[in-house]
Amino acid sequence: MGGSLVIQTSFLGDVILTTPLIAELAQRGPVDVLVTPVGAAALENNPDIRTVIRYDKRATYGSALTTWQTIQEIRGRRPYQAAYLAQGSFRSGLLAMMTGAKERIGFASSTGRVLYTTQLPYAPERHHAERLWSLAMSPCADPPTRDQIRPRLYPSDEDRQKVDGLLRRSGSYGDPFVALAPGSAWGTKRWPYYVELAKRLAAEGLRIAVIGSKPQMRYVGSTERIRTGDSKSAWAAIASRQKKPVSEFWIPNWGRSCRT
């Protein structure tokens, strides 16, 4: 058969938190991933992925013809043994069903669950990276190790060179620093304590790299900044230049929520 298809058409953070699931599936066979164009940028150079299929939800919203063209493109590639619904909308479920995948695996809480062949429990107490990873596991599987649910990003040499230039111009090249990513598409997911955290880290002698676009800088006040613009690969490259692994000293809003 043609391996696995992962459908993840949510926001950028959700795409990155899906990479542990992709890595797990890649140990079993080829993996294709259906994502938005923004999400595709975060998956560049990922060795666990055979094919990245771009699906522009904004352009195709309400367009039955364009959605059908996307389905035909997927069906023309290869038959999939299983489709994993990392994004749980009804439309994603319909896409998975119409690809011809024998198994369609997603969460029992998703709106598209009626189209799944396997519904797994949604564990709200777990980090979202672990929840998504669990889609590939049996309910009796051992808990994941830290490395198994570590987000994975693979910046190119060009990305690294650009970031090295940014760090040199800021006077931070070669110095230990912590990267903060305070931006989020949802206001309720913006952790409100980044400025306080940055001040505490600075008091420990660490430099601060704030990752994000210009509008997001207002969330960090007067904290020292290294702005990367909208390049997702540059975010990854900055993270790779830290002294610790990305899962330890890269602090984004992804997977967190300030809802009360």
N, C-alpha and C positions, 0 to 999 in steps of 0.2 A: 504494500500500500504506500501511499504518498506521505506518510508521517503525520505531523500535527499542525493544526492551524490555531493560532491564538488571536482572538479578537479583542482589541483594546482601543476604543475610540474616545476615551475620556481625556482629561487634561494631562498636561506634561508630567506632573508629579505621579499620576497614576500609571503612566507608561513606564516611568523609571522603576516604580515599585513592582512592575510586572516582570522585570528582568530576572529575578530569582526563579520564577515559574518557567520562563523561557530556558534558563540554564538547566533546570531540572529535566525538562522535556528533551533538551538537546542530547542528554546522556542516553536517551532511548532511541533517537532517530532524528531525521530532519524536521526543522520547525520553520514554518512561515508565519508572519505576523501581519495582521491587518490593522493599520493605525491611520490617524490623521496626518497631514503633511507636517504639522508641528511635532507630533510624536515621532515621525520617521526621522527627524533630525537628531533626536536623542538616541536613536538606535543605530546610527551610522557606525560602521566598522565592528559591529558586534559579531564575534565569531560563532556565536550560538545560533545565529539566524541564517537560514538558507535564502529566503526572499522576504523583503519588506514590501507589502502591498499598500499603496497610499489610497486612502478613501476620505475625500473631503466632504464631511457631513454638512458643512455650511452651504457648499455649492449644490449638494444633492438633496438637501432637506425639502421634502414635498415633491421631489422629482422622481416619479416612478421609473421613467425611462433610464435616467442615469444610474439609479440604484440597480436596475436590472442589468445594465452594462457591466457594473462592478461584479455582480453575481456571475455573469457569463465569463468574465475574465478569470475569476477564481476557479470556476468549474473547468475551464479550459486548461488550467495548469496541471492539475493532478487530483485524483480522488484522495481524500484525507480519511485516515482511520478515526480521528477524533478532532473536534473543535472545542476549544476551551474559552468560555465566555468570561473574560476578565472584566468586561463591561456588560451590564445586565439589562439593557433596554430591550424592548420587544423587537425593535428593528435589528439589533445585533443578533437576537435569537433567530429572526427570520433569515438573515444573511447566512447564519451557520446552517440552518436547516436546508436552505436551497443550494448550498455548496455540495450537498450529497454526503456530508460527513456521517459515518455510521453512528458515532457517539457525539453527543452534544452535552458538555459538562459545565454546570454553573451553579450559582447559589440559589437556594430555595427561596430566598427573600427577593430575588430579582423579578422585575416586571415581565421579563421574557421567559420565565421558568416553565410556562406551559409548553414551550417548544423544546425543552431539554429532555434528553433521555436519562440523565442522571442529575439529581438535585442534591447538593451538599449543604450542610448547615452553615449559616453565616455566624461566625464567632465574633461578636462586637468587642470582646475583651482583648482580642489579639491585634497586633499591628497589622496594617493592611498588607504589607509585604508578605507576612506569614499567611494571612488569609488567602491571598492569591496563589502563593506557593502550594497551599494545601489542595488546590483544585487538581493537582497532579498526583495526589497521594490518597491512599486508602484511609478510612476513618480510624483504623487501628495503628497507623504508622507512628513511629517514634517522633517526638518533637524535633523541630529542625535545629541544626547547629547554627551558630551565629553566622558562619560563612555561607551556609545554604540560603539564608534570606538577606544577604548583603546585596544592595543595589549595585549594578554593574554598568559602567560607562567606559567608552573606548575612544578618547580623542585622537585625532590624527597628528602626525608630526607637524603639520602646518598649524593646527590649533595650538599645540604646545609652544611653537615658536612665537605665535601672536601673544600668548599669555605671558611668556617669558619677557617679551617686550613691555607689556603692561606692568609687570612686577618690577622690572628695572627702572622704568620711568617713575614708579611710585616710591622707589628706594627700598622695596621690600624683597628684592631677589636674594635668595639664599637664607633669608631669615625665617624662623618659624612663624606661622600665622594660622589663624582659624578662619574658614570661609563661612559666612552667614548668608543665607538665601531667604530674606524676609518676605518676598513677594508671594502673592497667591491670587488666583482669579476670583476666589471667594473671600469676602471680607471676614466671614466667620471663621476662616481657617488661618487668619493672620495672628500668629502668636504675639501678644502685646508686650512682651518683655525683652525684645531684642536689644534695645538701647541699654537696659540694665545689664543684660548678659555681656554685651560688648564692653561696657565699662569695667565689669569684673575681670574679664579676660585681659583687658588692657592693663589692669592693675597687677596682673601676674606677669606682665612683660611680653605679652603676645600681640603681634600685629593683627589687624582685622581686615579681611577681604570681604566686601559686600558684593554679592553676585546678583545681578539683575539689571533691568532696563532703567532708564532715567526716571520714569514716573514712580518706580518702586523705591527710589532713594529717600522719599519723604518719610518712609516708615522707620528710618534709622537715625533721624535727626542729624547731629553734627559729627557722628562717628566717622572715622577715617574710611575712605571708600576706594575700592578698585572696581570700577564699573565695566562690565563686559558687553553692554548693549543687549541685543536679543539673541546672541549666538549660544545655542544650547551646547554645542561642542566646546565652546570656550569655557562654559561653566564646568564641564567635565575636566578640561585641562587644568583649570585652577585647582580643582579638587585633587587632581593627581600630583600637584606640586606641594601638597601639604606633607608634613612630617609623619602623619599617621594615616591609616587607611580611610577612605571616604566615609565608611560607615561609623567611624569614631569621631572625626572632627569636621564633618560637613554637616551644617545645621540648617536644614530647610523646614518649610511648613508641611512638606509632603507627609501624608499619613497622620497629621495631627489635626485636631479641631478644637476651636475655642467655644463651641456651642455649649450652652448651659441648659 
